């Protein structure tokens, strides 16, 4: 189990964010939804977590 990379979040990471201006990071679905609204950020479900991310 990988923990969400966002500070203070203890949820399990299920999505890898590809962020053009920063390093990629693994986050929980809730944080992925927020990040996915930013231009250029591409969310991708992590292996085995496809059911957690639409």
VENGI-V405481 format. One record per residue. PSI is psi in degrees with one decimal (none if undefined). BURIAL is b if it has 24 or more other ideal C-beta (glycine too) atoms within 12 Angstrom, else e. D_CENTER is the distance of its C-alpha to the mean C-alpha in Angstrom with 2 decimals. Layout:
# VENGI-V405481
psi:PSI burial:BURIAL d_center:D_CENTER
psi:PSI burial:BURIAL d_center:D_CENTER
This chain:
# VENGI-V405481
psi:127.1 burial:e d_center:13.70
psi:133.2 burial:e d_center:10.98
psi:148.9 burial:e d_center:10.38
psi:138.1 burial:b d_center:7.50
psi:-10.4 burial:b d_center:8.12
psi:137.2 burial:e d_center:9.13
psi:131.6 burial:e d_center:12.92
psi:-3.6 burial:e d_center:14.63
psi:129.1 burial:e d_center:11.94
psi:10.5 burial:e d_center:13.13
psi:160.3 burial:e d_center:11.00
psi:135.8 burial:e d_center:9.86
psi:138.1 burial:b d_center:6.46
psi:-9.0 burial:b d_center:6.28
psi:134.5 burial:b d_center:3.61
psi:126.7 burial:b d_center:4.34
psi:129.6 burial:b d_center:4.73
psi:108.7 burial:e d_center:8.51
psi:112.9 burial:e d_center:10.15
psi:-29.8 burial:e d_center:13.90
psi:4.4 burial:e d_center:15.30
psi:176.5 burial:e d_center:13.30
psi:150.3 burial:e d_center:11.94
psi:151.4 burial:e d_center:8.79
psi:152.0 burial:b d_center:6.36
psi:125.5 burial:b d_center:4.57
psi:166.3 burial:b d_center:3.30
psi:163.3 burial:b d_center:5.37
psi:-36.8 burial:b d_center:6.16
psi:-46.7 burial:e d_center:8.19
psi:-31.6 burial:b d_center:6.31
psi:-38.7 burial:b d_center:4.25
psi:-40.0 burial:e d_center:8.00
psi:-49.1 burial:e d_center:9.29
psi:-35.8 burial:b d_center:7.68
psi:-15.9 burial:b d_center:8.54
psi:-10.6 burial:e d_center:12.02
psi:139.8 burial:e d_center:12.63
psi:131.0 burial:e d_center:14.85
psi:-15.5 burial:e d_center:13.81
psi:128.6 burial:b d_center:9.99
psi:115.1 burial:e d_center:9.16
psi:141.8 burial:b d_center:6.19
psi:132.5 burial:b d_center:7.41
psi:141.1 burial:e d_center:7.70
psi:155.9 burial:b d_center:8.52
psi:130.2 burial:e d_center:12.32
psi:-2.9 burial:e d_center:13.81
psi:16.6 burial:b d_center:10.97
psi:-32.0 burial:e d_center:12.05
psi:-16.7 burial:e d_center:13.69
psi:-18.4 burial:b d_center:10.76
psi:121.5 burial:b d_center:9.31
psi:none burial:e d_center:12.29
